[in-house]
Amino acid sequence: MATMGKYCKAYSLKKLRQFSQWTERVENSKKEKKQIGSKEVEINRELTDDDFLYLQETYVVTDGIFQDKNIIFDNVTSEWQEFCRNTLLFDIPVDEPVQVKASVG
């Protein structure tokens, strides 16, 4: 079963491709059904600059919301993390406890 993380954010592939060390594992893109002659077959979708991929909290990029499925980029280095923070402005939110004050009266 695919794993859902706590946080991911969608980015256009055009933005992700700005990273100088970007590589794509296109063989892991989502499958699409296509009619070839009289047969319906599943093929990997072609990724274009206009497609959106998901940057996970682990800094892995996926073609979908699951952390461990359809992994397109997983070369997580300090340079990649810096690019994500500074160029993409990727910031993982921190949940802080909410304190509720008792009402007066």
Contacts in CASP RR format, 6 or more apart in sequence:
PFRMAT RR
TARGET T0000
AUTHOR 0000-0000-0000
METHOD contacts of the structure
MODEL  1
MATMGKYCKAYSLKKLRQFSQWTERVENSKKEKKQIGSKEVEINRELTDD
DFLYLQETYVVTDGIFQDKNIIFDNVTSEWQEFCRNTLLFDIPVDEPVQV
KASVG
2 66 0 8 1.000
2 67 0 8 1.000
2 68 0 8 1.000
2 69 0 8 1.000
3 66 0 8 1.000
3 67 0 8 1.000
3 68 0 8 1.000
3 69 0 8 1.000
4 65 0 8 1.000
4 66 0 8 1.000
4 67 0 8 1.000
5 56 0 8 1.000
5 57 0 8 1.000
5 66 0 8 1.000
5 67 0 8 1.000
6 57 0 8 1.000
7 56 0 8 1.000
7 57 0 8 1.000
7 92 0 8 1.000
7 93 0 8 1.000
8 54 0 8 1.000
8 55 0 8 1.000
8 56 0 8 1.000
8 57 0 8 1.000
8 62 0 8 1.000
8 65 0 8 1.000
8 67 0 8 1.000
9 54 0 8 1.000
9 55 0 8 1.000
9 90 0 8 1.000
10 52 0 8 1.000
10 53 0 8 1.000
10 54 0 8 1.000
10 55 0 8 1.000
11 52 0 8 1.000
11 53 0 8 1.000
11 54 0 8 1.000
11 55 0 8 1.000
11 88 0 8 1.000
12 49 0 8 1.000
12 50 0 8 1.000
12 51 0 8 1.000
12 52 0 8 1.000
13 47 0 8 1.000
13 48 0 8 1.000
13 49 0 8 1.000
13 50 0 8 1.000
13 51 0 8 1.000
13 52 0 8 1.000
13 53 0 8 1.000
14 49 0 8 1.000
14 50 0 8 1.000
15 87 0 8 1.000
15 88 0 8 1.000
16 22 0 8 1.000
16 53 0 8 1.000
16 55 0 8 1.000
16 61 0 8 1.000
16 73 0 8 1.000
16 88 0 8 1.000
17 49 0 8 1.000
18 83 0 8 1.000
18 87 0 8 1.000
19 80 0 8 1.000
19 83 0 8 1.000
19 87 0 8 1.000
21 75 0 8 1.000
21 77 0 8 1.000
21 79 0 8 1.000
21 80 0 8 1.000
22 73 0 8 1.000
23 73 0 8 1.000
23 75 0 8 1.000
24 47 0 8 1.000
24 72 0 8 1.000
24 73 0 8 1.000
25 71 0 8 1.000
25 72 0 8 1.000
25 73 0 8 1.000
25 74 0 8 1.000
26 44 0 8 1.000
26 46 0 8 1.000
26 47 0 8 1.000
26 72 0 8 1.000
27 44 0 8 1.000
28 44 0 8 1.000
28 63 0 8 1.000
28 70 0 8 1.000
28 71 0 8 1.000
28 72 0 8 1.000
29 44 0 8 1.000
29 45 0 8 1.000
29 46 0 8 1.000
29 47 0 8 1.000
29 63 0 8 1.000
29 70 0 8 1.000
29 72 0 8 1.000
30 44 0 8 1.000
30 45 0 8 1.000
30 63 0 8 1.000
30 64 0 8 1.000
30 70 0 8 1.000
31 42 0 8 1.000
31 43 0 8 1.000
31 44 0 8 1.000
31 45 0 8 1.000
32 42 0 8 1.000
32 43 0 8 1.000
32 44 0 8 1.000
32 45 0 8 1.000
33 40 0 8 1.000
33 41 0 8 1.000
33 42 0 8 1.000
34 40 0 8 1.000
34 41 0 8 1.000
34 42 0 8 1.000
34 43 0 8 1.000
45 51 0 8 1.000
45 63 0 8 1.000
47 53 0 8 1.000
47 63 0 8 1.000
47 72 0 8 1.000
53 61 0 8 1.000
53 62 0 8 1.000
53 63 0 8 1.000
53 64 0 8 1.000
53 72 0 8 1.000
53 73 0 8 1.000
54 61 0 8 1.000
54 62 0 8 1.000
54 63 0 8 1.000
54 64 0 8 1.000
54 65 0 8 1.000
55 61 0 8 1.000
55 84 0 8 1.000
55 88 0 8 1.000
55 90 0 8 1.000
56 62 0 8 1.000
56 67 0 8 1.000
57 67 0 8 1.000
57 92 0 8 1.000
58 67 0 8 1.000
58 76 0 8 1.000
59 76 0 8 1.000
59 80 0 8 1.000
59 81 0 8 1.000
59 84 0 8 1.000
60 67 0 8 1.000
60 71 0 8 1.000
60 73 0 8 1.000
60 74 0 8 1.000
60 76 0 8 1.000
61 71 0 8 1.000
61 72 0 8 1.000
61 73 0 8 1.000
61 74 0 8 1.000
62 69 0 8 1.000
62 70 0 8 1.000
62 71 0 8 1.000
62 72 0 8 1.000
63 70 0 8 1.000
63 72 0 8 1.000
64 70 0 8 1.000
84 90 0 8 1.000
85 91 0 8 1.000
END
